[in-house]
Every structure is written in structure tokens, then in C-alpha cells.
Amino acid sequence: MAATTPADVASLSYEQARDELVAVVTALEQGTATLEESLALWERGEALAARCEEWLIGAKARLDAARAAASETSTAPARVAASETTTTAAGDAARDA
């Protein structure tokens, strides 16, 4: 595992943070670390898990925004068509009166 500081976690990609988190969990599960080493691994794991969560929240927000934009784009012609139908109907009614 790389000897990096917690501040370095912020610069990790999702995949890098996830892979290092897997390594931390594996090291903790082996149970061979001292108490001090285990605490350091646990703290690093918490920071890595938080970084992964940041990435996932950001990805979800981007997907939600893309879906909303796609939804607006796909319903925009329907709104225009409905508006034109209403306008045409009103024009027809005024002409017929």
C-alpha cells in the first residue's frame, strides 16, 4: 500500500480509491497489523470510503442532470405541438365566429 497522506485521498480517482480501500480491508482482515497500524489503516479506509462516496454522489448527480435534460428535450416538441394546437383551435374559433 502506498505511503500517502490523507490529503492525497482528495486527488484519487474513484478506481484508485476503491482499489486502495480493498487493499486496506484485506490488510485489516489478515489481522497481522499492530494496534497502531490497524488504527492507521482504519482511518485511511474511512477516508478512502468517503472519497468513493463523493465520486458516486457526483456521478449520480451528473446522471440525474443528463436524464432531466433528456426529458426536457424529449418533451419540448410535445409542448410546442400542444401549444400550436391550442393556438390553431383558438384561431379557428375566432375565424368561425
N, C-alpha and C positions, 0 to 999 in steps of 0.2 A: 504494500500500500504506500502511496506517495506521502512524503512528509510535507504536507502543506498546512497552511494556517486556515482557521475558519473563514477568514476574509476571502480566501481563494474560492470558497464554495460559490460565491455570487457570480463568478466568471465561468462556472462549469455549464456545459450543455446538459440537456436532460439525460442523454445517454451516458455521459461521463459521470454525472451524479448518481444515476441508477446503478451503473456498474461498480462504482466505488462503494455504494451502500450495500450491494450484495457481498462485496469483499469484507466489509465491516461486520455484517451479520454472520458470515461464515467464521470469521475470526472469533467473534463472541461465542458462537455455538461450540467451538472447539474447547473452550474453557481452559485454555492453557495460559492465558494472559494473567498478569498480576492484577490486583485490585485497581491499582493506579492506571495501568494500561487499559483495563476494562472500562473504567470511567471515561478515559480519553476517547476510547472507541465509541462508547455510547454517545458522548457529546458530539462527536464527529458524525455519527449516524443520524442523530436528531437534526443536525444542520443540513445534512445531505437529503434527508426525507423532506425537510421544509423546502429545499431548493427544487426537488422533484415536484412537490405540490404547487409551487409557484409556476413552474413550466406548464403543468397540467391545467391550472386555472387560466393561465394566459391562452393556452391552446383552445380551451372551451369557449372563452370569450371571443376569440377570433372566429371559431366555427359558428357561434351564435350570431355574430355580426354578419358573416357571409350568408347564413341562412336568411336572416332578416332582409338583407339587401336583395337576395334572390327572390324572396317572397314579394317584396315591393316591386321588383322588376316584372315578375310574372303577373301581378295583379294590376299593374299600371295600365296596360292596354284594356283590360276589362273595365276599369273605372272610366277610361276615356270613352269606350264604346257605350257604356251606360249613360254617360253624360251627353253624348251625341244623340242617343235615342230619346232622352228626355227633351233635349233642345229641339229635335226634329218634331216630336209629338206636340210640343208647345207651339211650334211654328205652324204645324198643320192645323191645330185647333184654332189659332188666331186667323189663319187664312180662310178656314171654313166658316168662321163666324160672321 
